[in-house]
Amino acid sequence: NQIIDSFARTIYQKYASSIGIEPIDISTIPIDHWHRTHIKYKGEPFTVEHIPYYLVLFGEIPAEYFRDKIVLLGPYTVGISDYYFTPMAREVPMHGIEIHANIIQQFIHGEFLQEVYFQWQVLLMIVFGVVAFVLFYRYRPGISALLLLTLLGGFLLLCYWFSQRGFLMSLLYPMLLLVTQYVAALGHQFI
């Protein structure tokens, strides 16, 4: 029953105390019902600057270069298996140390992602479902197909709008609902 801070949070707290600011209160970080939070990545793998350790060790990079910066040491080599696939680039893995750097940056900027409340997502699905039901049963299959593409595009734009404001929504179920409504209406029209 003890809370243990993560590596990234510990580094962030040390950074905040070193520059004299109050760290973010952990209770203000949005979490899901499993007490997890989403990582707001700043870019694809290798976006965070990385410098080979031997350049520092042999003095090719002066120590002053690292002054007033957070420096993390970690493997960036093949065979260590400290890399993970992320939503940023599904075909290129991101090394664990870079994931920690993204989390630390998230703490520094106070930018956390939060899921849209489940009730709002269900309400949105109902609205899209009713609109799809009415439109698909009212128009011919060709026009309904264009309406389906329009509704799918509109939903994706809405999800993008939410994500730009720090909110995440489920994509699969609402889009599956629209496609199912279309197929059901199409089958009904040919019966």
C-alpha positions as CSV (number, residue, x, y, z in Angstrom):
1,N,0.0,0.0,0.0
2,Q,2.9,2.3,-0.7
3,I,3.1,4.7,-3.6
4,I,6.4,4.6,-5.4
5,D,7.2,7.3,-7.9
6,S,8.3,6.3,-11.3
7,F,11.8,7.0,-12.6
8,A,10.5,9.9,-14.8
9,R,8.6,11.5,-11.9
10,T,11.6,11.3,-9.6
11,I,13.9,13.0,-12.2
12,Y,11.2,15.6,-12.8
13,Q,10.9,16.3,-9.0
14,K,14.7,16.7,-8.7
15,Y,14.7,19.1,-11.7
16,A,11.8,21.1,-10.3
17,S,13.6,21.5,-6.9
18,S,16.8,22.4,-8.7
19,I,15.2,25.4,-10.5
20,G,13.1,26.3,-7.5
21,I,9.6,25.5,-8.7
22,E,6.8,23.5,-7.0
23,P,6.4,20.1,-8.7
24,I,3.0,19.2,-10.2
25,D,0.7,17.7,-7.7
26,I,0.3,14.0,-8.6
27,S,-3.4,14.1,-7.8
28,T,-4.0,16.6,-10.7
29,I,-2.7,14.2,-13.3
30,P,-5.6,12.6,-15.3
31,I,-5.6,8.8,-14.9
32,D,-7.8,6.0,-16.0
33,H,-9.5,3.4,-13.7
34,W,-6.3,1.4,-13.7
35,H,-4.4,4.4,-12.4
36,R,-2.5,4.8,-15.7
37,T,-1.9,8.0,-17.7
38,H,-1.3,8.5,-21.4
39,I,2.1,9.6,-22.6
40,K,2.0,12.8,-24.8
41,Y,4.9,12.1,-27.1
42,K,6.8,15.1,-28.6
43,G,7.6,13.3,-31.8
44,E,8.6,10.0,-33.5
45,P,11.5,7.9,-32.2
46,F,14.9,9.7,-32.2
47,T,13.3,13.1,-31.8
48,V,14.9,13.5,-28.4
49,E,18.6,14.5,-28.8
50,H,20.9,11.6,-28.1
51,I,24.7,11.8,-27.9
52,P,27.0,8.7,-27.9
53,Y,28.6,8.3,-24.5
54,Y,32.1,7.8,-25.9
55,L,32.0,11.4,-27.3
56,V,31.5,12.7,-23.8
57,L,34.0,10.2,-22.3
58,F,36.8,11.3,-24.7
59,G,36.0,15.0,-24.3
60,E,34.7,15.6,-27.8
61,I,31.5,17.1,-26.2
62,P,32.4,19.6,-23.5
63,A,30.8,19.3,-20.1
64,E,29.4,22.8,-20.4
65,Y,27.1,21.6,-23.2
66,F,25.0,19.7,-20.5
67,R,24.8,22.6,-18.1
68,D,21.2,23.3,-16.9
69,K,19.9,20.3,-18.9
70,I,18.4,17.0,-17.8
71,V,20.7,14.3,-19.0
72,L,19.6,10.6,-19.1
73,L,21.9,7.7,-19.7
74,G,20.5,4.7,-21.4
75,P,21.1,2.2,-24.1
76,Y,20.6,3.1,-27.8
77,T,22.0,-0.1,-29.2
78,V,20.7,-3.3,-30.8
79,G,20.6,-6.4,-28.7
80,I,19.7,-4.7,-25.3
81,S,16.0,-5.1,-25.9
82,D,15.1,-1.8,-24.3
83,Y,12.9,-0.5,-27.1
84,Y,9.1,-0.4,-27.6
85,F,6.7,0.3,-30.3
86,T,4.7,3.4,-29.8
87,P,1.7,5.1,-31.5
88,M,4.1,7.7,-33.0
89,A,5.7,5.3,-35.5
90,R,4.4,1.7,-35.4
91,E,7.2,0.4,-37.6
92,V,10.1,2.1,-35.7
93,P,10.6,1.2,-32.0
94,M,11.4,3.9,-29.4
95,H,14.1,3.2,-26.9
96,G,13.0,3.1,-23.2
97,I,15.2,6.1,-22.3
98,E,13.5,8.2,-24.9
99,I,10.1,7.2,-23.6
100,H,11.3,8.4,-20.1
101,A,12.5,11.7,-21.7
102,N,9.0,12.2,-23.2
103,I,7.3,11.6,-19.8
104,I,9.7,14.0,-18.1
105,Q,9.0,16.6,-20.8
106,Q,5.3,16.0,-20.2
107,F,5.7,16.8,-16.5
108,I,7.8,19.9,-17.2
109,H,5.1,21.3,-19.6
110,G,2.2,20.1,-17.5
111,E,0.5,18.7,-20.7
112,F,-1.3,15.5,-19.9
113,L,-3.8,13.6,-22.1
114,Q,-7.2,12.7,-20.8
115,E,-9.8,10.4,-22.1
116,V,-13.2,11.9,-22.9
117,Y,-15.6,10.6,-20.3
118,F,-17.2,7.3,-21.2
119,Q,-20.7,8.8,-20.8
120,W,-19.9,11.5,-23.4
121,Q,-18.5,8.9,-25.8
122,V,-21.6,6.8,-25.5
123,L,-23.8,9.9,-26.1
124,L,-21.7,10.7,-29.2
125,M,-22.1,7.2,-30.5
126,I,-25.9,7.4,-30.0
127,V,-26.1,10.7,-31.8
128,F,-23.9,9.4,-34.7
129,G,-25.9,6.1,-34.7
130,V,-29.3,7.8,-34.9
131,V,-28.1,10.2,-37.7
132,A,-26.6,7.2,-39.6
133,F,-29.8,5.2,-39.2
134,V,-32.0,7.9,-40.5
135,L,-29.8,8.8,-43.4
136,F,-28.9,5.3,-44.5
137,Y,-32.4,4.1,-44.5
138,R,-33.7,7.2,-46.3
139,Y,-31.3,7.3,-49.3
140,R,-30.2,4.9,-52.0
141,P,-27.0,2.9,-51.5
142,G,-24.7,5.1,-53.6
143,I,-25.7,8.3,-51.7
144,S,-25.6,6.3,-48.4
145,A,-22.0,5.3,-49.2
146,L,-21.1,9.0,-49.7
147,L,-22.9,9.9,-46.4
148,L,-21.0,7.1,-44.7
149,L,-17.7,8.5,-45.8
150,T,-18.8,12.0,-44.8
151,L,-19.8,10.8,-41.3
152,L,-16.6,8.8,-40.9
153,G,-14.6,11.8,-42.0
154,G,-16.6,14.1,-39.7
155,F,-16.0,11.7,-36.7
156,L,-12.3,11.6,-37.4
157,L,-12.1,15.4,-37.6
158,L,-14.0,15.6,-34.3
159,C,-11.5,13.1,-32.7
160,Y,-8.6,15.2,-34.1
161,W,-10.2,18.4,-32.7
162,F,-10.4,16.7,-29.3
163,S,-6.9,15.4,-29.4
164,Q,-5.5,18.9,-30.2
165,R,-7.1,20.0,-26.9
166,G,-5.6,17.1,-24.9
167,F,-8.5,14.7,-25.0
168,L,-8.6,11.2,-26.4
169,M,-11.6,9.3,-27.8
170,S,-12.1,5.7,-28.9
171,L,-12.0,5.4,-32.7
172,L,-13.0,1.8,-33.2
173,Y,-16.5,1.4,-31.8
174,P,-18.1,4.5,-33.2
175,M,-16.6,3.8,-36.7
176,L,-17.7,0.2,-36.4
177,L,-21.2,1.4,-35.5
178,L,-21.4,3.6,-38.6
179,V,-20.2,0.9,-40.9
180,T,-22.6,-1.7,-39.3
181,Q,-25.5,0.8,-39.7
182,Y,-24.6,1.2,-43.4
183,V,-24.4,-2.6,-44.0
184,A,-27.7,-3.1,-42.2
185,A,-29.4,-0.4,-44.3
186,L,-27.9,-1.8,-47.4
187,G,-29.1,-5.3,-46.7
188,H,-32.6,-3.9,-45.8
189,Q,-32.8,-2.1,-49.2
190,F,-32.1,-5.2,-51.2
191,I,-34.6,-7.4,-49.3
